[in-house]
Each structure stands twice: as C-alpha cells, then as structure tokens.
Amino acid sequence: MIGFQIHQRSRAVDADTVKRFKELPVANVSDMMSRMYAGGANLRPMHDGTYMAGPAVTVRCRPGDNLLVHKALEVAGPGDVIVVDAGGDLTNAIIGEIMVAYAQKRGLAGIVIHGAIRDSAEIGRGSFPVFAAGVTHRGPYKDGPGEINSTICLGGMTIQPGDLIIGDADGLLCVPFEITQEVYKQTVEKHVIEEKMLADIDAGTYDASWVDMRLKALGCLF
C-alpha cells in the first residue's frame, strides 16, 4: 500500500566515518556545506547535550501516530539514528521515556522527532541523544500509516536512509552519504583555522584587518 511500507536500507555511512565526525562541531560542518542544509532551528536537543552521530533509519508517520516508530526500533541496529518526520505537529507526543529507554538498550545512537516528545524531564537528565521540535503530555495513537526507510524531509533538509545524521547543542544536520568524505576533509581544515584564531585571540595577536578590507571591497563609505 502506498504510504504504508517498510523498506530495507541499501547503504549506510560506516562506523569509522561516524567516529571521525564526532570530533567536529556541527557548525563547522554546516559551514562547509555552504550553510544551505538545516533541519530547522526548532529541532533542539532534549537530552544533556551529548553529541549525536550515526546513519539514518528514516520514518515517515502520520502526525500524532507512532506505530511505525515502534517498528523502527526493531529495524534499527546499534549505532543507528532513527529520524522521524511527524510533520512537525506538536499536538501529540511521538515518543517518551519508555521508547527512549528501549532505544538506548538496543544500542541506538539517537532519535530525532520532527514533532513532539513527552517525559521531557526524564529525557533531559539523560545522555541518550533526543532531538525534537517540542513537548506535550498528550500521548500518541498507534494506527498508522507510515513508512520506514524512505526519503523524508525535515524543514527543507532531505534525508535518505543511511545518510549521516549529526547533532549537538547548535542543532541537527544531515550529511548526504555520497559527500561525507569530502565534507569531513574540508571541515577538518576549517576547524584547524578556527582553533588557530582562538589561540591568537588568547595571545592578543588576532588580526582583524580583514573587516576593513571587506567593507572597502563592498563599497562602504568611511
């Protein structure tokens, strides 16, 4: 039935790639993707801020219904990140403390809900990564339909099964499977430059002359 299907994932970023990205701030990765990819500023960490990284298991569900999310907990394996497109609706929570505990027990790397969660205090005290758009005490329904491992879109950011999902205190980002190595290389280079800038600021040797040069190039009148 169209809109009510479970697919197998055909590829996924490897564990070494996931490990290497954990060393990089999401903001730096975003810069190297031209600042054009974002899951929406409302997708915030609901946990203690622990870095999240892993290949996506995608879920599309009817707003307020989590039947396919329960199935995704069985489909996903250790290190995976379940990413749920619940339409951004905040009327009903899609997951709560029990589902998060089960995901953690199964060794998952995190859960993203483009929708609401509940049991926010309990989730907030934990280190298991959970990103969501909001909180409500109202629970979900379990009637379907929905899809697992199909292409989804969160706030304009397209996610395919197996893409790299990363998240920290600044928010959430998808790095498409095909460009992870290129993005990683460029991000490392940028991160080194920023670390040098911070060291220069600390030492009092930071050169801000580029600001005036940029203003003049843009035709600013002094």
Long-range contacts (C-beta under 8 A, 24 or more apart in sequence): 1-145, 3-145, 3-146, 3-147, 4-144, 4-145, 4-146, 4-147, 5-147, 5-148, 5-150, 6-68, 6-71, 6-75, 6-147, 6-148, 6-149, 7-147, 7-148, 7-149, 7-150, 7-161, 8-149, 9-55, 9-57, 9-149, 9-161, 9-162, 10-161, 10-162, 11-161, 11-162, 11-177, 12-55, 12-56, 12-80, 12-161, 12-162, 12-177, 13-55, 13-162, 13-163, 13-164, 13-175, 13-177, 13-180, 15-79, 17-164, 17-180, 17-181, 17-184, 18-53, 18-54, 18-55, 18-79, 18-109, 18-164, 19-53, 20-184, 21-53, 21-164, 21-166, 21-175, 21-180, 21-184, 22-51, 22-53, 22-166, 24-184, 24-187, 24-188, 24-191, 25-168, 25-170, 25-191, 26-166, 26-167, 26-168, 26-170, 26-171, 26-172, 26-173, 27-170, 28-187, 28-190, 28-191, 28-194, 29-166, 29-173, 29-175, 29-183, 29-187, 30-173, 31-187, 31-190, 32-183, 32-186, 32-187, 32-190, 33-173, 33-175, 33-183, 37-157, 37-173, 37-174, 37-175, 38-155, 38-156, 38-157, 38-171, 38-172, 38-173, 39-112, 39-114, 39-131, 39-154, 39-155, 39-157, 39-171, 39-172, 39-173, 39-174, 40-88, 40-114, 40-133, 40-154, 40-155, 40-156, 40-157, 40-172, 41-171, 42-88, 42-133, 42-134, 42-155, 43-112, 43-114, 43-131, 43-132, 43-133, 43-154, 43-155, 43-171, 43-172, 44-131, 44-132, 44-133, 44-171, 45-129, 45-130, 45-131, 45-167, 45-168, 45-169, 46-117, 46-120, 46-123, 46-124, 46-130, 46-131, 46-132, 46-135, 47-123, 47-124, 47-126, 47-127, 47-128, 47-129, 47-130, 48-124, 48-125, 48-126, 48-127, 49-168, 49-169, 50-127, 50-128, 50-129, 51-129, 51-166, 51-167, 51-168, 52-81, 52-109, 52-110, 52-129, 52-131, 52-165, 52-166, 52-167, 52-168, 53-81, 53-109, 53-164, 53-165, 53-166, 53-167, 54-79, 54-80, 54-81, 54-108, 54-109, 54-110, 54-164, 54-165, 55-79, 55-80, 55-81, 55-161, 55-162, 55-163, 55-164, 55-165, 56-80, 56-81, 56-82, 56-83, 56-159, 56-160, 56-161, 56-162, 56-163, 56-164, 56-165, 56-174, 57-81, 57-82, 57-83, 57-148, 57-149, 57-161, 58-83, 58-84, 58-85, 58-147, 58-148, 58-149, 58-150, 58-151, 58-152, 58-159, 58-160, 58-161, 59-83, 59-84, 59-85, 59-146, 59-147, 59-148, 59-152, 60-84, 60-85, 60-146, 60-147, 60-150, 60-152, 61-85, 61-86, 61-94, 61-144, 61-146, 62-86, 62-87, 62-143, 62-144, 62-145, 62-146, 63-87, 63-88, 63-89, 63-91, 63-92, 63-115, 64-89, 64-91, 64-92, 64-94, 64-115, 64-140, 64-141, 65-92, 65-140, 65-141, 65-142, 65-143, 65-144, 65-146, 66-94, 66-95, 66-99, 66-140, 66-141, 66-142, 67-141, 67-142, 67-143, 67-144, 67-146, 68-144, 68-145, 68-146, 68-147, 68-148, 69-94, 69-95, 69-99, 69-146, 70-99, 70-142, 71-148, 72-148, 73-99, 73-102, 73-103, 73-106, 73-108, 75-148, 75-149, 76-103, 76-106, 76-108, 77-106, 77-107, 77-108, 78-106, 78-107, 78-108, 79-107, 79-108, 79-109, 80-108, 80-109, 81-108, 81-109, 81-110, 81-111, 81-112, 81-129, 81-165, 82-108, 82-110, 82-111, 82-112, 83-111, 83-112, 83-152, 83-154, 83-159, 83-165, 84-111, 84-112, 84-113, 84-114, 84-115, 85-114, 85-152, 85-153, 85-154, 86-113, 86-114, 86-115, 86-116, 87-114, 87-115, 88-114, 88-115, 88-133, 88-155, 89-115, 89-116, 90-115, 90-116, 90-133, 90-134, 90-135, 90-136, 91-116, 91-136, 91-138, 92-116, 92-136, 92-138, 92-139, 92-140, 92-141, 93-117, 93-118, 93-135, 93-136, 93-137, 93-138, 93-139, 93-140, 94-132, 94-140, 95-130, 96-123, 96-139, 97-122, 97-123, 100-126, 100-128, 100-130, 103-128, 104-128, 110-165, 110-167, 112-154, 112-165, 112-167, 112-172, 114-154, 114-155, 129-167, 131-167, 131-171, 131-172
